Amino acid sequence: MKLMITVISAVVLSFFAFAKVEKEAYVLTSQDPLTESMKRGAEIYTEYCIQCHLGQGEGVKGTFPPLANSDWLLPEKRKEAIRVVKYGQSGEIKVNGETYNGVMAELGLYDDEVADVMNYILNNWGNTSETLVTEEEVKKVEKS
């Protein structure tokens, strides 16, 4: 009888231990690359971008262009948007029909950080992107 209880206990404990490992493994691998990149990008945005583009990406009319629902974040301007984040911007640009003529300093971000913050802004405030911005893509963008 003792042997039977010991065997049953071992089987039950093994089952729960295995189930816990499976659950933890799922939790560790359940985050897709975009979600992970966006988490890192949110931190970068808070540190470098929020002062000008504000908390909801609304920018400041006439001074700092909006990122929310921005036509500068459409697929056809993707490379230009990456270039601005990577190298900064000065001079006149038109965003959502409004002209901005200011300076965005080069932030000194690494290529992986540029990719992360791009993924964050490309998937927030009414913006959506089906394609993940990668470090390799950012590396290919050269200063004009």
N, C-alpha and C positions, 0 to 999 in steps of 0.2 A: 504494500500500500504506500509506504514512504517513497519507494522508487517511482511509483506511478505519479504521485503528487510532484515529485522532483522533476520528472520528465515533462509533465504537463506545464509546470511552472516555467521550465526552461523554454518550451515551445512558445508559450504566451509572451514571455519577456523578449524572446528573439523577434517575434512578430512586431511588438511595439517598437523595439529598437530599430528594426528594418524600416518600419513605417515612418519613424522619426527621421532617419537618414534620408529616405526618399523625399519627404516633405522639405527638409532643409536643402537638398540638392535642387529641388524644383524652385525654391525661393531664390537660391543663388543664381540660377540660370534663367529665371522667368523674365528678367528685364531685357528688353530688346536693345540693340545698339543706339537707336534713336532716343529712347527714353533715358538711357544712361548719359548720352551726350547732352541732352537737354538739361538734365540735372546739373551737370558741370557748367553748362552754358548759362544757367540762371545765376550761378554764383559769380561768374565773370561779368555778366550784365550788371548785377548789383554793385560790383566793385568798380567797374569802368564806365558804364553807359547810362545808368539810371539818373545821374546828375543832370544830363542834358535831355535825354529822350523820355525821362520820367517813368513812373512805375507801371503804367499801362501802355507804354510805347507811344503815347500821344504827342510827344515832343512839345515845343513851344512855338506857336504860330509866328511865322516871320523870322524866327531865330534858329530853332533846331527842328529839323524835319521829323515828321512822325514816322514811326516804324509800324504802328498799328494800321492794318489795311493799306499798306504802302505799295504803290505801283513800282517802287524801286526794288521790291522784293519778289517781283514776278519772275518766272523762269528765264525770260529773255534778258533780264538784267542781272542774273545770278553772278556772273563773273565780275561785273562792275561793283556789285554789293560786297563781294568778298574782298575785292581790291581796296575798297574804302575802309573796311574793318582792319585789313592787314596793314595798309600804308597810310591811312588818313585821307583827308579830302580838303581841298581849298578851291575856292572859286564858285561860280554859279552852277547850281543844279536845280532841276525842276522835279518836285515830288508832289504827286496828286494834284497837278495843275498849278501849284504855287512855287514861286521862285525863291530859293534860299541862296544867300551869298555869304558864306561864313567859312570857318576853318574847323575841321575835326583833326586834332593832332594824331600822329601815329601813336598807338597805344603800347607798342612793344610786346604784343602778344606772340606767343609761339604759334606755329601753324595748327597744332591740335587744339589750342585754345580758340583760335579764330573759327575753326570748324565747329567747335562746341557752341560758341555764342551765336554763330550763324544758324545752327540747328534750332537753338532756342528761339531766336526772333522769327525764323521762317515758319515756326509752328505755334505762334501765340498771337493774340490780339486780332484775330480774323485772318491771319496769314496761314497758309498750309503749303507744305512741300512734300511731294511724294518721294523725293530723292534725298538721301542722306548726304550732307556735305562731309567729305572725308579730309583727313590731313593731307593725303596725296593730292586731292583736288586743289587744296589751298596752296600747296607747294608749287604747283604749276602756274599759279597766278603771279604774273610779274608786275612790277611797278611800271606805270606808263611813262 
